[in-house]
Amino acid sequence: MAAFCSRGKDRQLDASALATSTRLHEVSARHAFATPVHELQFFVKRIWQWLAVAVLAAGGCGQKAPPPSDFAAQRKQMVQQQLMPRGVNDARVLAAMAKVPREEFVPPESRAASYEDGPLPIGYDQTISQPYIVAFMTEQLRPKSSDRVLEIGTGSGYQAAILAELVSDVYSIEIVEPLAKNAEATLQRLGYKNVHLKIGDGYKGWPEEGPFDAIIVTCAPDKVPQPLVDQLKDDGRMVIPVGDRFAQQLYLLEKKNGQLKQSATLPVRFVPMTSEAAEPK
């Protein structure tokens, strides 16, 4: 679940599909007076032409996903063209982005678009974030190999996989059960044993496993949830989008002696946080 940077060309959270149509031309009038034999030959030939057009049209209706070698090349290109020019320069973050197979975390019909510069729908009104946003938020978190990180909003599991390459343990919470189960299956299949997933309300955090060295939130509440502040270690970092659906800022919060230092980093658009705790009683 996630988002994209508001800079540059505006993009929609939901992907639109392109439709293509093929027109079949009518038989021209000059064949109307052909002999029966020639007429039969003509219609047989025409049928084969129509079949060929239909096969070509069917083949063009869905995009085929590139082979794994092409995905690896697209990952490298994504790092070089989407991340580095925008200022993402942490070598460990770039290496993780170049390694984790994003195509494994998107629906089959979207795999061909895995490395495009934008978010993709993953079902249940949720998205997988634009690659740049994933990299930017990860870099802002300043992950260390010894860190224990809490993630709010597992979504597809892609952000958790990136973090799993960089820290000791990732504790990830997802409120949408089917998404959580899909993400868990994908992460297990790819061999990520240091990601611990829980189905529940991310607003409340995961107090049983806290406190955490860092917290990353991939959905937008209207204010910073106090339970997450309480579960952040002193000297810890939290990256979180805050605001309504159409006006959000990405914040870096740093906890020093129990106090939060807050700095706005980027205008963004994330899906809203779904939370039982945040709903009015």
N, C-alpha and C positions, 0 to 999 in steps of 0.2 A: 504494500500500500504506500502510495507515495506521491511523488510530485515532480515538478520541473521548475527550472529557473525562469523567472518572469522576463529576464532580459532577452532582447532579440525578438524574433518572430513569435507571436502568440500561438500557443498550441492548445488543443482541446484535450481534456482528460480522457475522453472516450475516443477510440479510433473509429474513423469512418471507412466503409468498404467501397471500393470502386467496382461498378458493375459494367460489364461489357456485353454488347449484343451483336448478333450477326444477322444480316438480312439475306434471305434467299430470293434470288431474282426469278421472276416468272419466265416461263418459256416464251420466247419471242414468236410473233405471229407468223413469221415466214416458215415455220415448221408445221403449220396447221394442215398443209396440203401434201405432206410427205407421204410416200408409199408406206404400206403397213410395215414392211421389213425395216426401212430406214427409220420409220417412226419408233419401232421397238428399240433399234440400236441407239437412237437418240435418247430415249428415256432411260435406258440402262446406263448410258454414259452420264446422264444428268444425275441419276441416283448416286453413282459413285462420287461425283463431284460434291454433291450435297453431304454425303457421309464424310468425305475428307474435310470439308469445312466444319462439320459438326465436331469431329475429333480435335481439330486445331482449336476450335472455340472452347471446348471442354478443357483442354490442356491449359488454356490461358486464364480460366476462371479462378484458379487457386495458385498461389505462389508456392513453388517447391522450396523447401528449406535447403540451403547449401550443405555440402558434405562437411564433416568435422574439420578438415584441413582449411576450408574456406572460412569457417567460423573463427578458427585460430588467427587467420590473417585479418579478419574483421575486428577481432579484439585488439590486436596490435595497432591497427589503423585508428580504432576508437581512442586508444590511449594517446596516440601521437597527434590526432586531429581535433579531438573533442576536449581532452583533459589538460594536456600540457600547455596548449596555447592560452587556456583560461587561467593559468596560474597554479594548477595542481602540480606540485613538484616533490612531494614526499616519496622517496624511492620505494619504500615498503608498500605504500598505498597504491602506487602505480603498478608495482609487481603483482599485487593481489588482484587489481582490476584486469590485468593482462592474463591472469591465470584462471579465474573463476568463470565457468561456462554459463554466461547469462542465458543462452538459449535453452538451458535445462529448466529454467525457472519461469518460462512464459508458456502460454497455451500453444499447442501444435500449430494452430492456424496463424500464429503471430511469430513463429520462429524465424522466418525469413527477415523479419524486421527487428531482430533482437538487438542489433548494435546501432540502430538509428538514434539520432540525437533528440530523443523525446521519451515520454512515458508510454506504457502499453497497458491495455486493460487485462486484468487477470480474473475477472468475474466478481460477482457479489458487490458491484459498484466500487471496486478497489482497483488500484493500478500498481505496476512496478515502476519505480522512479526512473527518470532520465539518468543515464550513466554519470553525467557530470555532477548531478546532485548527490548521488551515492558517494562518489569520490570526494566531493567538497565536504560533505558532512563528516565522512570518515576522517579526513585530514584535520578538520577542526577539532575533532575529539582527541587528537594527539595520542593515539593508541600505543600502549607499551606491551611487550610480550608477556608481562606478568599481570596485566589488568584482568579484572572481572567486570564485564560490561552487561548492563541491562538494556535490552531493546524493547521499546513499546511499539507494537504493530509489526508482527512478523511478515504479514502479507505473503509474498511468494517464497520468502526465505533467502532471497538474493543478498540483501544487506547483511543478514546474519552470516552468510557464507563468506562475504568479504571480511567481516570482523573476525571470523573464526581463523582466517589466515594470519591475523595480526595480534591476537590477544590469547590469554590463557583459556578463558571460558566466556561463553555468551549465554545469557539467560533472556529468552525472548518470549513475549506474551502476545497472544492473538485472540481477539474476542469472537471472530467469525470461525466457527468450528471447522467447516469444510476447508477453508484456507489453511488453518493450522495443521490439519491432517495431511493435506497435499504437500505443504512445506516440509513437514517432518519426514514424509516419505522420500522427498527429493533429497533432503540433506543427508538422510541415512544412506540412500543409494550412492551418493557421491562421496561417502566416507567421512562426513564431518561428525566426529564423536564428541567434540567439545561445545556443541550447541544443545542447550537444554530448553525445551519448549513447553509452554504451559498455555492451556486454553483458559482465558479469563479476562477480567477488566483491567486494562493497562493503567487506568487512572490511579488505581490503588497500588501499582507497582508489585514487587515480590519481596515483602518484608522478611520472609523466612530465609531468603538467600542474601539479603543485604547486610551491610552497606556495600555499595559498588564504587569502583574507581571511576567509572564513567557511565553515563546514561545517554542513549540516543532515542529520540522519539520521531517516528515516521508518519504521524498523523497530527492534525492541528487542534489542540484545545483552545478555548477562548482565553485561558490564563494558565500559568504554570501550576500543575497539580502539586499541592503541598506534600502529599505522600512521597512523591519522587524527590523533592528537595530533602526530605527527612532521610531518604535512603541513599543519598549521595555522600560519599566520604568527604572529609575535609581535604582540601586540595584536589577534589574531584572536578570533572568537567561534564556538563550536560549540553547537548545540542538539541534544540527543540523549536518547531515552528509554532507561532502563536498568532491568533486572530480568527476572523470569520472566513467563510469560504473564498471571498473575493479580495481580502486585504490581509495578507499575512506577512510576518517578518520571521526570518530564521535567526534565532538568538544563540549565542554561546554564553552559558552561565558557568562561572567558576566559584567554587565554595572556599572561602578563606576565613578561618576562625569562626565558622558557623554563619558567616554572612555571604550573600550572593553578589558577585560582581557580574553585571549584565552588559553585553554588547551585541547590538544588532549587526548581522553580517550580510544578509541577502534578502531581497523580496522574493517570495516563493508562493506556490499554490499547492497545498496538500489536501488530501481528503480529510474531512473533519474527524476528530476523535469520537468514536462511539464509546460511551461510558455510562454505566448504570449510576455510578457515583456522582457524575456531573449533571444528571438529569434533575430538573426541579421536582421536589416532592409534592 
